[in-house]
Amino acid sequence: MLCLLILTLIALCYAANNNSSGKTSGNKGTQQFPPYSPCGYGACFCAPGMPGMPGNPGPSGPAGIAGSPGTQGSTGPRGDKGDAGKPGSQGIPGPKGLQGTTGKVGPRGTKGEIGNPGSRGPPGTLTSNWKQCVWNNINDDKDTGLVKECVFKKKSDITGLRVFWNGNLRIQKCNNCCRRWYFTFNGAECSAPAAIDGVVYMVYGNKGGAQKNLHRPRQLEGVCEKVHKGTVRVGFWVGNCAGYGSADAYSGWNSVSRIYVEEVPPPQA
């Protein structure tokens, strides 16, 4: 390739020399040139000249297109811990969280001091509290003493006790005679407001050889107040009538007898 270029240059130089030899002038005719040119006769090989001065920088070319992102570099070593920053401003309250699970029961605390008495509350309502004691064929012929007893649990001091006896009672074979049956509460007769009792009286029970023996069902009933709360022994007794002597009494013949006890609210004012 280099040889081809050199041959082409030689041919061009040769043609140029021939053209220069054949030029004419208007008055002088053909002008002859020396056979030797500055580069030598028949040759156009010249010595290289001095290097020229560097040219001025050209204008900046247009910006190139952005290159594709490089690959992710490896993680550098961990830096030293920085100084603590200033506290930030108070954030807005977050939403309410879910309810947590119930914790374990803590140890029992020490007993506190006794508080001041509270104000008195309104009167409460009394729930039903009653009892009945039932016997079949008591057939008790005693003239004086305890016939039967019914034990009751009273809840309040301000309530009353309603009691009744239902059963057969009689006296016999006497004239102008009387027996008294009555209730007691823990061994004492009622005094608020009064005793709860009943009497059976008979006249001409043995006149003219007739012997009266009349058994009758009877009920004695009343309410006793101011009976203390707790266990109350309600007794049913027989004894003398006021102003009369003894007589032949009989209780609970050939039938069912019962003592009924009920705790009732206090009376109205």
C-alpha positions as YAML, in Angstrom:
chain: A
units: angstrom
residues:
- id: 1
  name: MET
  ca: [0.00, 0.00, 0.00]
- id: 2
  name: LEU
  ca: [2.87, 2.38, 0.90]
- id: 3
  name: CYS
  ca: [4.68, 1.51, -2.35]
- id: 4
  name: LEU
  ca: [1.57, 2.31, -4.35]
- id: 5
  name: LEU
  ca: [1.36, 5.74, -2.71]
- id: 6
  name: ILE
  ca: [5.05, 6.52, -3.47]
- id: 7
  name: LEU
  ca: [4.67, 5.55, -7.15]
- id: 8
  name: THR
  ca: [1.63, 7.81, -7.44]
- id: 9
  name: LEU
  ca: [3.60, 10.78, -6.03]
- id: 10
  name: ILE
  ca: [6.51, 10.22, -8.43]
- id: 11
  name: ALA
  ca: [4.14, 10.21, -11.40]
- id: 12
  name: LEU
  ca: [2.54, 13.46, -10.32]
- id: 13
  name: CYS
  ca: [5.89, 15.20, -9.85]
- id: 14
  name: TYR
  ca: [7.08, 14.10, -13.27]
- id: 15
  name: ALA
  ca: [3.98, 15.46, -14.93]
- id: 16
  name: ALA
  ca: [4.41, 18.76, -13.17]
- id: 17
  name: ASN
  ca: [8.00, 19.15, -14.37]
- id: 18
  name: ASN
  ca: [6.98, 18.52, -17.97]
- id: 19
  name: ASN
  ca: [4.27, 21.13, -17.84]
- id: 20
  name: SER
  ca: [6.64, 23.71, -16.42]
- id: 21
  name: SER
  ca: [9.18, 23.10, -19.24]
- id: 22
  name: GLY
  ca: [6.62, 23.82, -21.99]
- id: 23
  name: LYS
  ca: [5.30, 27.26, -20.75]
- id: 24
  name: THR
  ca: [5.65, 30.30, -23.18]
- id: 25
  name: SER
  ca: [5.79, 34.05, -22.64]
- id: 26
  name: GLY
  ca: [4.22, 36.59, -24.85]
- id: 27
  name: ASN
  ca: [7.44, 38.40, -25.81]
- id: 28
  name: LYS
  ca: [10.20, 36.11, -24.85]
- id: 29
  name: GLY
  ca: [9.03, 32.81, -26.27]
- id: 30
  name: THR
  ca: [9.55, 29.67, -24.56]
- id: 31
  name: GLN
  ca: [11.09, 30.08, -21.09]
- id: 32
  name: GLN
  ca: [13.59, 27.57, -20.08]
- id: 33
  name: PHE
  ca: [13.88, 26.49, -16.50]
- id: 34
  name: PRO
  ca: [16.95, 25.15, -14.99]
- id: 35
  name: PRO
  ca: [17.25, 21.44, -15.15]
- id: 36
  name: TYR
  ca: [17.54, 21.21, -11.50]
- id: 37
  name: SER
  ca: [14.66, 22.08, -9.26]
- id: 38
  name: PRO
  ca: [15.01, 23.00, -5.60]
- id: 39
  name: CYS
  ca: [14.14, 19.47, -4.75]
- id: 40
  name: GLY
  ca: [16.70, 18.09, -7.28]
- id: 41
  name: TYR
  ca: [16.49, 17.24, -10.83]
- id: 42
  name: GLY
  ca: [13.70, 15.05, -11.86]
- id: 43
  name: ALA
  ca: [12.69, 14.46, -8.28]
- id: 44
  name: CYS
  ca: [10.17, 15.85, -5.80]
- id: 45
  name: PHE
  ca: [11.60, 14.45, -2.65]
- id: 46
  name: CYS
  ca: [12.07, 17.40, -0.28]
- id: 47
  name: ALA
  ca: [13.49, 17.58, 3.21]
- id: 48
  name: PRO
  ca: [10.84, 17.77, 5.90]
- id: 49
  name: GLY
  ca: [10.06, 21.28, 7.01]
- id: 50
  name: MET
  ca: [9.94, 22.69, 10.55]
- id: 51
  name: PRO
  ca: [6.97, 21.55, 12.60]
- id: 52
  name: GLY
  ca: [4.26, 24.11, 12.63]
- id: 53
  name: MET
  ca: [2.93, 25.90, 15.73]
- id: 54
  name: PRO
  ca: [0.18, 24.07, 17.59]
- id: 55
  name: GLY
  ca: [-3.22, 25.28, 16.57]
- id: 56
  name: ASN
  ca: [-5.78, 26.84, 18.93]
- id: 57
  name: PRO
  ca: [-8.12, 24.43, 20.70]
- id: 58
  name: GLY
  ca: [-11.22, 23.81, 18.75]
- id: 59
  name: PRO
  ca: [-14.70, 24.50, 20.16]
- id: 60
  name: SER
  ca: [-16.19, 22.03, 22.64]
- id: 61
  name: GLY
  ca: [-18.04, 19.25, 21.03]
- id: 62
  name: PRO
  ca: [-21.65, 18.40, 21.95]
- id: 63
  name: ALA
  ca: [-22.30, 16.57, 25.22]
- id: 64
  name: GLY
  ca: [-22.15, 12.85, 24.91]
- id: 65
  name: ILE
  ca: [-25.04, 10.59, 25.85]
- id: 66
  name: ALA
  ca: [-25.20, 9.32, 29.44]
- id: 67
  name: GLY
  ca: [-23.39, 6.08, 30.01]
- id: 68
  name: SER
  ca: [-25.15, 3.02, 31.41]
- id: 69
  name: PRO
  ca: [-25.17, 2.66, 35.26]
- id: 70
  name: GLY
  ca: [-22.18, 0.88, 36.65]
- id: 71
  name: THR
  ca: [-22.42, -2.25, 38.75]
- id: 72
  name: GLN
  ca: [-23.16, -2.02, 42.54]
- id: 73
  name: GLY
  ca: [-19.97, -1.53, 44.46]
- id: 74
  name: SER
  ca: [-19.11, -3.60, 47.50]
- id: 75
  name: THR
  ca: [-20.19, -2.37, 50.96]
- id: 76
  name: GLY
  ca: [-17.57, -0.24, 52.60]
- id: 77
  name: PRO
  ca: [-16.34, -0.70, 56.18]
- id: 78
  name: ARG
  ca: [-18.64, 0.42, 59.06]
- id: 79
  name: GLY
  ca: [-17.96, 4.00, 60.09]
- id: 80
  name: ASP
  ca: [-17.46, 5.32, 63.59]
- id: 81
  name: LYS
  ca: [-20.54, 6.08, 65.71]
- id: 82
  name: GLY
  ca: [-21.65, 9.65, 65.24]
- id: 83
  name: ASP
  ca: [-22.58, 12.16, 67.92]
- id: 84
  name: ALA
  ca: [-26.09, 12.02, 69.37]
- id: 85
  name: GLY
  ca: [-28.46, 14.28, 67.53]
- id: 86
  name: LYS
  ca: [-30.79, 16.82, 69.10]
- id: 87
  name: PRO
  ca: [-34.14, 15.51, 70.35]
- id: 88
  name: GLY
  ca: [-36.85, 15.76, 67.76]
- id: 89
  name: SER
  ca: [-40.16, 17.54, 68.23]
- id: 90
  name: GLN
  ca: [-43.11, 15.81, 69.89]
- id: 91
  name: GLY
  ca: [-44.94, 13.61, 67.40]
- id: 92
  name: ILE
  ca: [-48.70, 13.36, 67.09]
- id: 93
  name: PRO
  ca: [-50.38, 10.73, 69.33]
- id: 94
  name: GLY
  ca: [-50.61, 7.33, 67.69]
- id: 95
  name: PRO
  ca: [-53.80, 5.25, 67.46]
- id: 96
  name: LYS
  ca: [-54.98, 3.31, 70.48]
- id: 97
  name: GLY
  ca: [-53.33, -0.09, 70.68]
- id: 98
  name: LEU
  ca: [-55.00, -3.42, 71.19]
- id: 99
  name: GLN
  ca: [-55.90, -4.47, 74.70]
- id: 100
  name: GLY
  ca: [-53.15, -6.47, 76.29]
- id: 101
  name: THR
  ca: [-53.55, -9.77, 78.05]
- id: 102
  name: THR
  ca: [-54.48, -9.85, 81.73]
- id: 103
  name: GLY
  ca: [-51.45, -9.86, 83.96]
- id: 104
  name: LYS
  ca: [-50.83, -12.15, 86.88]
- id: 105
  name: VAL
  ca: [-52.46, -11.40, 90.23]
- id: 106
  name: GLY
  ca: [-50.10, -9.37, 92.35]
- id: 107
  name: PRO
  ca: [-49.25, -10.09, 95.97]
- id: 108
  name: ARG
  ca: [-51.87, -9.26, 98.61]
- id: 109
  name: GLY
  ca: [-51.49, -5.78, 99.99]
- id: 110
  name: THR
  ca: [-51.42, -4.81, 103.62]
- id: 111
  name: LYS
  ca: [-54.72, -4.17, 105.39]
- id: 112
  name: GLY
  ca: [-55.81, -0.57, 105.13]
- id: 113
  name: GLU
  ca: [-57.18, 1.66, 107.84]
- id: 114
  name: ILE
  ca: [-60.86, 1.52, 108.77]
- id: 115
  name: GLY
  ca: [-62.81, 4.05, 106.76]
- id: 116
  name: ASN
  ca: [-65.44, 6.47, 107.99]
- id: 117
  name: PRO
  ca: [-68.98, 5.11, 108.32]
- id: 118
  name: GLY
  ca: [-71.03, 5.68, 105.21]
- id: 119
  name: SER
  ca: [-74.42, 7.31, 105.08]
- id: 120
  name: ARG
  ca: [-77.44, 5.19, 105.86]
- id: 121
  name: GLY
  ca: [-79.01, 3.65, 102.81]
- id: 122
  name: PRO
  ca: [-82.70, 3.38, 102.01]
- id: 123
  name: PRO
  ca: [-84.69, 0.56, 103.59]
- id: 124
  name: GLY
  ca: [-84.19, -2.68, 101.74]
- id: 125
  name: THR
  ca: [-86.84, -5.12, 100.68]
- id: 126
  name: LEU
  ca: [-87.26, -8.34, 102.61]
- id: 127
  name: THR
  ca: [-87.14, -11.54, 100.64]
- id: 128
  name: SER
  ca: [-89.45, -14.34, 101.63]
- id: 129
  name: ASN
  ca: [-88.22, -16.24, 104.71]
- id: 130
  name: TRP
  ca: [-90.59, -18.79, 106.21]
- id: 131
  name: LYS
  ca: [-90.79, -22.31, 107.61]
- id: 132
  name: GLN
  ca: [-93.39, -24.78, 108.78]
- id: 133
  name: CYS
  ca: [-93.00, -27.76, 111.09]
- id: 134
  name: VAL
  ca: [-95.55, -30.53, 110.57]
- id: 135
  name: TRP
  ca: [-96.46, -33.57, 112.69]
- id: 136
  name: ASN
  ca: [-98.94, -36.38, 112.23]
- id: 137
  name: ASN
  ca: [-100.99, -37.78, 115.12]
- id: 138
  name: ILE
  ca: [-99.28, -36.00, 117.99]
- id: 139
  name: ASN
  ca: [-101.91, -37.35, 120.42]
- id: 140
  name: ASP
  ca: [-100.42, -35.41, 123.33]
- id: 141
  name: ASP
  ca: [-102.60, -35.61, 126.47]
- id: 142
  name: LYS
  ca: [-100.52, -33.34, 128.73]
- id: 143
  name: ASP
  ca: [-102.43, -30.65, 130.58]
- id: 144
  name: THR
  ca: [-99.48, -28.35, 131.16]
- id: 145
  name: GLY
  ca: [-96.17, -27.89, 129.30]
- id: 146
  name: LEU
  ca: [-94.55, -27.74, 125.85]
- id: 147
  name: VAL
  ca: [-96.54, -29.44, 123.10]
- id: 148
  name: LYS
  ca: [-94.18, -28.87, 120.11]
- id: 149
  name: GLU
  ca: [-91.31, -26.59, 119.02]
- id: 150
  name: CYS
  ca: [-90.16, -25.24, 115.62]
- id: 151
  name: VAL
  ca: [-86.65, -23.74, 115.23]
- id: 152
  name: PHE
  ca: [-86.37, -20.74, 112.85]
- id: 153
  name: LYS
  ca: [-83.49, -18.55, 111.49]
- id: 154
  name: LYS
  ca: [-84.44, -14.85, 111.65]
- id: 155
  name: LYS
  ca: [-82.47, -12.48, 109.37]
- id: 156
  name: SER
  ca: [-83.17, -9.01, 110.77]
- id: 157
  name: ASP
  ca: [-83.72, -7.28, 114.11]
- id: 158
  name: ILE
  ca: [-86.37, -4.89, 112.76]
- id: 159
  name: THR
  ca: [-88.72, -7.49, 111.27]
- id: 160
  name: GLY
  ca: [-91.58, -9.33, 112.96]
- id: 161
  name: LEU
  ca: [-92.42, -13.02, 113.23]
- id: 162
  name: ARG
  ca: [-95.82, -14.24, 112.10]
- id: 163
  name: VAL
  ca: [-96.76, -17.59, 113.66]
- id: 164
  name: PHE
  ca: [-99.77, -19.83, 113.71]
- id: 165
  name: TRP
  ca: [-100.84, -23.22, 115.04]
- id: 166
  name: ASN
  ca: [-103.26, -25.36, 113.04]
- id: 167
  name: GLY
  ca: [-104.46, -28.61, 114.62]
- id: 168
  name: ASN
  ca: [-106.87, -30.36, 116.96]
- id: 169
  name: LEU
  ca: [-107.35, -29.14, 120.60]
- id: 170
  name: ARG
  ca: [-109.87, -30.13, 123.28]
- id: 171
  name: ILE
  ca: [-110.81, -30.34, 126.96]
- id: 172
  name: GLN
  ca: [-113.17, -32.96, 128.41]
- id: 173
  name: LYS
  ca: [-115.33, -34.13, 131.32]
- id: 174
  name: CYS
  ca: [-115.45, -30.85, 133.22]
- id: 175
  name: ASN
  ca: [-117.84, -28.02, 134.01]
- id: 176
  name: ASN
  ca: [-116.92, -24.36, 133.87]
- id: 177
  name: CYS
  ca: [-113.37, -25.32, 132.95]
- id: 178
  name: CYS
  ca: [-110.66, -23.79, 130.70]
- id: 179
  name: ARG
  ca: [-107.22, -24.50, 129.18]
- id: 180
  name: ARG
  ca: [-104.93, -22.01, 127.44]
- id: 181
  name: TRP
  ca: [-102.57, -22.67, 124.50]
- id: 182
  name: TYR
  ca: [-99.88, -20.06, 123.66]
- id: 183
  name: PHE
  ca: [-96.63, -19.35, 121.81]
- id: 184
  name: THR
  ca: [-93.18, -18.61, 123.23]
- id: 185
  name: PHE
  ca: [-90.03, -17.22, 121.54]
- id: 186
  name: ASN
  ca: [-86.81, -18.59, 123.02]
- id: 187
  name: GLY
  ca: [-88.80, -19.54, 126.13]
- id: 188
  name: ALA
  ca: [-90.57, -16.20, 126.66]
- id: 189
  name: GLU
  ca: [-94.07, -15.16, 125.65]
- id: 190
  name: CYS
  ca: [-94.43, -12.30, 123.19]
- id: 191
  name: SER
  ca: [-94.70, -8.81, 124.72]
- id: 192
  name: ALA
  ca: [-94.61, -6.63, 121.59]
- id: 193
  name: PRO
  ca: [-97.36, -5.97, 121.21]
- id: 194
  name: ALA
  ca: [-98.86, -8.79, 123.34]
- id: 195
  name: ALA
  ca: [-99.09, -12.54, 123.90]
- id: 196
  name: ILE
  ca: [-100.23, -14.85, 121.09]
- id: 197
  name: ASP
  ca: [-102.65, -17.33, 122.66]
- id: 198
  name: GLY
  ca: [-106.09, -18.93, 122.65]
- id: 199
  name: VAL
  ca: [-108.33, -20.62, 125.23]
- id: 200
  name: VAL
  ca: [-110.86, -23.43, 125.11]
- id: 201
  name: TYR
  ca: [-113.70, -23.12, 127.64]
- id: 202
  name: MET
  ca: [-116.49, -25.63, 128.45]
- id: 203
  name: VAL
  ca: [-119.54, -25.68, 130.72]
- id: 204
  name: TYR
  ca: [-121.66, -28.64, 131.69]
- id: 205
  name: GLY
  ca: [-119.13, -31.09, 130.40]
- id: 206
  name: ASN
  ca: [-120.11, -33.69, 132.99]
- id: 207
  name: LYS
  ca: [-123.67, -32.74, 133.98]
- id: 208
  name: GLY
  ca: [-126.17, -35.54, 134.49]
- id: 209
  name: GLY
  ca: [-123.68, -38.25, 133.69]
- id: 210
  name: ALA
  ca: [-122.90, -36.82, 130.22]
- id: 211
  name: GLN
  ca: [-119.19, -36.84, 129.48]
- id: 212
  name: LYS
  ca: [-118.36, -34.29, 126.78]
- id: 213
  name: ASN
  ca: [-115.17, -35.00, 124.79]
- id: 214
  name: LEU
  ca: [-115.32, -32.68, 121.77]
- id: 215
  name: HIS
  ca: [-112.18, -32.61, 119.57]
- id: 216
  name: ARG
  ca: [-112.15, -29.55, 117.29]
- id: 217
  name: PRO
  ca: [-109.64, -28.19, 114.74]
- id: 218
  name: ARG
  ca: [-108.38, -24.80, 115.87]
- id: 219
  name: GLN
  ca: [-106.01, -22.07, 114.61]
- id: 220
  name: LEU
  ca: [-104.12, -19.59, 116.81]
- id: 221
  name: GLU
  ca: [-102.26, -16.83, 114.95]
- id: 222
  name: GLY
  ca: [-100.41, -13.55, 115.52]
- id: 223
  name: VAL
  ca: [-97.30, -11.41, 114.82]
- id: 224
  name: CYS
  ca: [-94.62, -10.83, 117.43]
- id: 225
  name: GLU
  ca: [-92.27, -7.83, 117.08]
- id: 226
  name: LYS
  ca: [-88.85, -7.04, 118.59]
- id: 227
  name: VAL
  ca: [-87.57, -10.60, 118.32]
- id: 228
  name: HIS
  ca: [-83.79, -10.54, 117.83]
- id: 229
  name: LYS
  ca: [-82.29, -11.95, 114.64]
- id: 230
  name: GLY
  ca: [-80.61, -15.35, 114.69]
- id: 231
  name: THR
  ca: [-81.93, -18.67, 115.93]
- id: 232
  name: VAL
  ca: [-85.44, -18.45, 117.40]
- id: 233
  name: ARG
  ca: [-87.05, -21.43, 119.13]
- id: 234
  name: VAL
  ca: [-90.80, -21.05, 118.59]
- id: 235
  name: GLY
  ca: [-92.69, -23.14, 121.18]
- id: 236
  name: PHE
  ca: [-96.37, -24.07, 121.45]
- id: 237
  name: TRP
  ca: [-97.50, -24.65, 125.04]
- id: 238
  name: VAL
  ca: [-100.60, -25.56, 127.07]
- id: 239
  name: GLY
  ca: [-101.40, -24.27, 130.55]
- id: 240
  name: ASN
  ca: [-103.98, -22.72, 132.88]
- id: 241
  name: CYS
  ca: [-106.37, -19.96, 131.97]
- id: 242
  name: ALA
  ca: [-106.23, -16.92, 134.23]
- id: 243
  name: GLY
  ca: [-108.66, -17.41, 137.14]
- id: 244
  name: TYR
  ca: [-109.25, -21.11, 136.45]
- id: 245
  name: GLY
  ca: [-107.74, -24.28, 137.77]
- id: 246
  name: SER
  ca: [-106.52, -27.36, 135.93]
- id: 247
  name: ALA
  ca: [-108.55, -29.32, 133.38]
- id: 248
  name: ASP
  ca: [-108.08, -32.35, 131.13]
- id: 249
  name: ALA
  ca: [-106.45, -31.12, 127.85]
- id: 250
  name: TYR
  ca: [-105.54, -32.95, 124.65]
- id: 251
  name: SER
  ca: [-103.53, -31.75, 121.60]
- id: 252
  name: GLY
  ca: [-103.21, -33.12, 118.04]
- id: 253
  name: TRP
  ca: [-105.60, -36.06, 118.16]
- id: 254
  name: ASN
  ca: [-105.70, -38.35, 115.14]
- id: 255
  name: SER
  ca: [-104.76, -35.65, 112.58]
- id: 256
  name: VAL
  ca: [-101.96, -33.47, 111.15]
- id: 257
  name: SER
  ca: [-100.75, -30.51, 113.23]
- id: 258
  name: ARG
  ca: [-98.38, -27.70, 112.15]
- id: 259
  name: ILE
  ca: [-96.55, -24.63, 113.40]
- id: 260
  name: TYR
  ca: [-95.94, -22.00, 110.69]
- id: 261
  name: VAL
  ca: [-93.28, -19.28, 111.12]
- id: 262
  name: GLU
  ca: [-92.67, -16.36, 108.71]
- id: 263
  name: GLU
  ca: [-90.42, -13.28, 108.92]
- id: 264
  name: VAL
  ca: [-92.41, -10.21, 107.88]
- id: 265
  name: PRO
  ca: [-91.50, -6.51, 107.31]
- id: 266
  name: PRO
  ca: [-91.90, -4.06, 110.18]
- id: 267
  name: PRO
  ca: [-95.34, -2.42, 110.56]
- id: 268
  name: GLN
  ca: [-96.16, 0.96, 109.05]
- id: 269
  name: ALA
  ca: [-95.54, 4.03, 111.18]
...
